[in-house]
Amino acid sequence: MAGARQTVGEARRIVVKVGSSSLTTAAGGLDADRVDALVDVLAKTRSGREREVVLVSSGAIAAGLAPLGLRRRPRDLARQQAAASVGQGLLVARYTASFARYGVRVGQVLLTSDDMSRRAHHRNASRTLDKLLAMGALPVVNENDTVATDEIRFGDNDRLAALVAHLVRADLLVLLSDVDGVYDGDPSRPGTSRIAEVRGPEDLAHVEIGSAGRAGVGTGGMVTKVEAARIAAAAGIQVVLTSAVHAAEALAGGDTGTYFHPTGRRSADRLLWLQHASTPQGSLTLDDGAVRAVVQGRKSLLPAGIAGVEGDFNAGDPVELRDREGRAVARGLVNFDAKEIPLLVGRSTRELARELGPGYEREVVHRDDLVILHP
């Protein structure tokens, strides 16, 4: 364990995610002392510019509750967006002022899942974050709650943080909340103990993980944090999950929280986003030969292999690829509108080009825009 924690202390590019409950009061509104305490830790972590930090911060909606006279987080999307609009400005202003005490400039980066599964948007986000870090700024990332709809939301900033860690090629992801790690039972009950490290999913197979946060101002619970840790670990990134009060100890490689060992290798950046952040706008049913070609052969999906289409989608949208039993075997970005697909079903690209023009002599989903869900 000491060796694993030592690599935490040696990480050079770090993504830190902090939840709403660690920044605000239950009634809504930012807790300046809590924000300053976190900033103290992060500023000292990156002192001397030897370590780079990206902060993924929840709290925009929670920060906007009190100023708008809302007693609790609203359930309807319109009021959530209104609260986020007010709260995001307050949140970034608070970070700007707090980091200024250390001469550190912050840069706001707001993302939606739709931004990240599309190639050009993904590349732009990556370039912006890299440039901010190269210029010595500290990016503060949040979901763009003011415009995100139910269809394009990440759903929680834990998953966003895991995907950002992959996007910036981080060495370490630290997930901070109001719980100091994963426990083998309800941490409020006697007799439960903290799980110090997780080497793979099997280590948590018999652990019942709670889903509700304590403060009631955020959307994520321990379930979302563990899932985010698994996403990052599968992408080759080490993860520490602990409470905000133990942030300094966690970043120094101390024995706090739960450490998740990397379980996989880094893959093409955008494909991780396509798998975990995109919402399919429809589906294509594949014949058995096409399933084998796509899943086992890692081939592009051609029109001849399509047996059916569902949904109303446009070219460039994410769609599920299903077998004849309806099981989703892959996900990809489609090159045609839904209304065009029936014209293509079961036909060769050469035939389509001859009848409809050269623009139809191409893949329905290119293998570079495709991720396998069930090998």
N, C-alpha and C positions, 0 to 999 in steps of 0.2 A: 504493500500500500504506500509506503514511503516513497518508492520510486515513481508511482503514478502521480502522487501529489507534488512531487518535485517538478514534473513536467508542467503542472498547472502554474507553478511559480515562475517557470521559464517561458511561458506563452508570451509571444510578442504582439499578436493582434487578437483582441478580445472583444466579444460582444457581451454586453451586460443587459439583461432585461429586468425591469422592475415593475411590479404590479401596482394597481390603483391603491390597494389597501396599505401599501408601504409609503404612500405619498400624501394621502388625504385623510380627512376625518370621515367617520361613518355618515355624518350629516351632509357631506359634500364640502368642497373647498380644499385648497392646498394647505398642507401643514408645512410652513416655511422651515421649521427646525428639522423635520424629516428630510426635506429636499436638500438642505444645506449639509446634513450629515452624510447623505449619499454622495453629494458633490465633493465633499472633503476627501472621501475614500477614492473616488475616481480620479480626481486631480492629482492626488499623491501617487496613484498607481501609474499614471502616465508622465510623471515628472521626469525631466531629462530627455523626453521624447523617445525613450528606449522601448516603451510599450504604447501601442495604439489602442484606443478604446472607441467603440461604437455603442451608444446607449439606445436601447429600444424601450421606450417609456409609455406605459399606460397612464391613465389619469385625466385625459382631456374631458371625457364625458363627466367623470366625477367632479372635476374642478369647476365645471359649468353649472352644477346643480344649484348650489347656494345662490350665486349671482342671479339666476333666473327664478328663484323662489321655489325650486322643486325640492321636496323633502326626501325623495328617493329616486333611484335610477328609473327613468320611464321605460315602459315596455314597447311603446310604439316607435317606429323608426324615425318619424319626422321630428319628434321631440328629442330623441337621442342625437340626431344630427344637429339640432339647434344647440343643445348643450355642448356638443363637441366643438361647434363653431366658436362659442364663447370661451370654452375651457382650454382649447388648444393654444389660443393666444396667451392666456394667463400662464399656462404650463411652460411654454417656451420663454416667455418673459422672465419667469422665475428662474429657469435654468440659466438663461443669459446673464442675469444679475449675479447668480450664485457662482457660476464659473468665472465671471469677471474678477472675482476676488483673487483668483490665481492667474489672471492674465490669459485665460483660455477662451477662445471664441467658439461658439456653437453654431451648427448649421442644421436647419430643420429639413427633414426629408419625410414626406408623407406618401404612402404607398397604398395601392389597392391590389388585390390578387390579380385582377385583370391586367394591371401594368406588367406583372412579373412573368406571366406565361407567354406573352408575346415577345418575339425575338428582339425587335428594335427597342421596345420599352425596357426590357430586361437589360440590354446592353447599355442603355442610357443611365439606368439606375446604378449599375455597377461602376460605370465611368465616373459618375458624380460622387459616389461614396469614396472611391479611390482618390479622387482629386481633393476632396475635403481633408482626408487623412494626410495626404502628401503635403498639403498647405498648413498642417498643424491644427486644423479645426477638429472639433469633436462632433460628429453627426448625432443628432437626436432624431430617432426614427419612430414613427407611429403609423398606425393604419389611418388612412384618410377617411375618418368617420363622417365628415361633413357631406361627402358625396357617395360613399360606399353604400350600395343597396344590399339586400339580403343575398342576392345572387352572386355578388362579387366580393363578399367580406371574407377575411381570414377567419373570423369568428372569435379569435382570441389572439393576444399579442405573444403568447408563448410560442405558438406555431410560427408566427411572423418572425420571431427572434431566431428560431432554428434555421429558417430559410435565409434570413439576412446573414447569419453566421456562415452559411455556405456561399452566399453571394459574394461576400468580401474575403473569402478564403481564410476565415479566422482559425486560430489555433485552439481557442477555448470559448465556450459559451457558459455564462454564469446566469442562472435563473433565480432571481430574488423575489421572495414573497413574505408572508407572515408566518410561515411554517419552516422550521429549520432542517428539513430533509424529508425523505420518504420513510415512513414507519411501517412496521409489520402489523399494525392495527391502528385504532383510533388513538392519536397521540395525547388526547386529553384523559385517557383512561390509564390507570396504573398497570404496570406489567408489560407495556409495549416498549419496543426498542427501535432505535434508528438503524436503518440499513445503510451501512457505511459506503458500500460500493456495489455497483451493478455491472456485471460482465456481459450480460445478455438478457433477453426477454425471459429466459427460464428462471432467473433469479427473482423475478416478480410474479411468477406464474400463480403462486398461492397467496398473494397479497391482495387484500381488498382495498382499493384506493378510493378515497373519498372524492366527491366532485364539487362540493360547495366551499366557497371561501368564507372566512369568518366575518369580514367587515360588510359584505353585501354591496360593495360599490363597483366590483369588477365582474367580468364574465367568466374568467377561468378558475378552475380549481386544480387539485393535485392531478386529476386525470389528464388535463391539457398539458400540464408541466411534464409529466412522465412521457406523454406522447411526443412532445417537443424534444425532450432529451433523446428519445429513441430515433427521431428523424435526424437530429444532428449527429448522434453516435454512428448511425448507419452511413452517414456521409463523411466519416473519418474525423469527426471533431469530438474532443473530450468535453464533458459537461459536468458542472457542479450545480446542484440544486440545494439552496439553503435560504435562510431568512436574511432580510436586509440588514439586520443588526450585526450579522456575521460576515458582511461583505468584505471587509478588509482581510479577515482571516482566510476567507475562501480564495481571494485573489492572490494571497501570498503562498497558497499551497498548504494551508493548515488543515487539520483533521476536523472539518466541520461539514455538515450537510451530507448529501449523497453524491458520490462520484460515479459517473457513467463512463466506462471505458469505451473508446471507439470500437465499433463492431464491423465497419466496412471501409470502403475506399471512397475517395472523392469521385464524383461523376460529373458529366456535363452539367454546368450550373442550371440551365433553364429546365432541364428534364426533371430535376427535383421539384422545382416550382410547379411544373405541369402535373406532377403526380400528387403533390400535397396541397397546392393552393388553388388549382383551377376548378371551376364548377362546370361539368359537361352540359352543353346546351342541347344535346341530342345524342342519338346512338346509331351505329351502323351494325347490322347483323352480318357476320361473315360465314361463308361456307367452310366446311372442314378443312379443305385445302388451304384456304386463306389463313385460317387460324394457325395451322402448322407453319406456314410461310412467315407470318408476322411474329409469332411467339417463339418458335424454335429456330427458324432461319433468320430472324431479325431483318426481314425484308420489308419494303414499303407495301402499303395496301393499294392494290390495283383495282380498277372498276370490275374486272371479271370475277373477283372474289367476294363481291357484295351480294347478299341475299335479301336485304331489307334496310329500311331507313325509318327513323322516328325523330320527331322534334322539329323545331323551327330555328335553324341556325344559319349563320353567314360564313362565307369563306374566311378562314383564320380563327374561327371559334374552336374551343376544345370539345371533342366528342368522345364518347365511350365506344370501344370496339367490343362487340359481344359475340359469343359463340351461339350455336343454334338453341342451346338450353337457356339462353339469356344471361349467362355469366359474363361479367365484364373481365376481359382478358388483357386489355390495353387501353390506353388513352392517348389521343393525339390531336394535332391541329389540322383541321380539314381544309382542303384546297378548293372546295366548291360549296355553293349555297345548297340548303336542303332541297329546294325546289328543283335543282338540277340533277340531284342524285338518281331519281327514278329513270332518267334518260340514259344513265351510265350502267345500271345494274346488269351484271353478267356479261358485259361486252368487253372486247379487247381495246386497248388504247389505239391500235392501228385502225381498227374499224371506226372508232369514234372520231379520230382525226380526219379520216376520209369523208365521213358524213357531216360532222359538225365544225371541223376546222382544226388547225394545229394546236390551238389552245387547250384542246381536250386530250392531247397525247401526253398525259402526265399522271402522276400518282394521285390518288384521292387523299392519302395521308403519307407523307414522306417519312422514311425511317428516321431521319434526323429530328423529326417533330413528333416522335412517338416514344412512349414509355410503357414497358411491360408491367402489368399489375399481378398476373398469375402465370408464372412460367410453367 
